[in-house]
Amino acid sequence: MGTITNNLQALRASLPEGVALVAVSKFHPVEALQEAYAAGQRLFGESRAQELVKKRGEMPEDVAWHFIGPLQSNKVKEIVPFVSLIQSVDSEKLLLEIEKQAARLERPVRVLLEIHVAREETKHGFTPDECRALLDRVGSLPHTQIAGLMGMATLTDDEAEIRREFRTLRALFDELRGNRPATPFDILSMGMSHDYQIAIEEGSTMIRVGTHIFGEREY
Ligand SMILES: *Cc1c(COP(=O)(O)O)cnc(C)c1O
């Protein structure tokens, strides 16, 4: 059995029920995705539109593709025809472009709003207040379902800091979910290779794991 298969099986066995696993395959060759697929994985995450489109053409039809990276508005139309979830909506402009392309294709698209909780300035996303204001402004959209939130904690060994950030995200998620009883708002995507265990303890419903499954990326 290959390393990827072993890693996936061990990881899955350790996950509580109700936590979905996105295998983050960015920068890995399609052979790596094929091994994960053979081991039963159907949910994959990619961070570049072009790479996603290419790999989609090389993988079986029943893979569900999540987009998790920074997305330029002019790339939206390349992924909207097939993407299962866009996790990284970090501006109103991007959200409205997704709605426009989804309307054009008459295809419903699910998205998550990315929330900035980390200390690093370089990370993307709305502050909690910006997120509340956005949802007040747009309410619900005809073709784009805002299905929850995504966030990344600070890259640090300080477990208390990571936990605090995940807790902030979970509290915002619970608050917004309470305000939106009419629409399914049930995905809280938080946790990566180095912090997914903390994320799960703090109420994550979806983890995005790359390195821990596929090994180090070669950029
Ligand atoms: C790359 C990436 C991941 C996976 O990171 P690992 O540390 O390899 O598990 C998760 N989420 C996002 C948004 C990413 O860009």
PDBQT file of the ligand as one rigid body, heavy atoms in Angstrom, charges set to zero:
ROOT
HETATM    1  C1  LIG A 301      -2.620  24.753   1.079  1.00  0.00    +0.000 C 
HETATM    2  C2  LIG A 301      -3.847  24.993   1.883  1.00  0.00    +0.000 A 
HETATM    3  C3  LIG A 301      -4.289  24.038   2.818  1.00  0.00    +0.000 A 
HETATM    4  C4  LIG A 301      -3.553  22.759   3.146  1.00  0.00    +0.000 C 
HETATM    5  O1  LIG A 301      -2.385  23.024   3.836  1.00  0.00    +0.000 OA
HETATM    6  P1  LIG A 301      -1.511  21.855   4.521  1.00  0.00    +0.000 P 
HETATM    7  O2  LIG A 301      -0.728  22.567   5.545  1.00  0.00    +0.000 OA
HETATM    8  O3  LIG A 301      -0.667  21.272   3.434  1.00  0.00    +0.000 OA
HETATM    9  O4  LIG A 301      -2.452  20.866   5.088  1.00  0.00    +0.000 OA
HETATM   10  C5  LIG A 301      -5.479  24.298   3.474  1.00  0.00    +0.000 A 
HETATM   11  N1  LIG A 301      -6.189  25.425   3.260  1.00  0.00    +0.000 NA
HETATM   12  C6  LIG A 301      -5.792  26.345   2.376  1.00  0.00    +0.000 A 
HETATM   13  C7  LIG A 301      -6.627  27.555   2.185  1.00  0.00    +0.000 C 
HETATM   14  C8  LIG A 301      -4.607  26.168   1.665  1.00  0.00    +0.000 A 
HETATM   15  O5  LIG A 301      -4.219  27.116   0.800  1.00  0.00    +0.000 OA
ENDROOT
TORSDOF 0
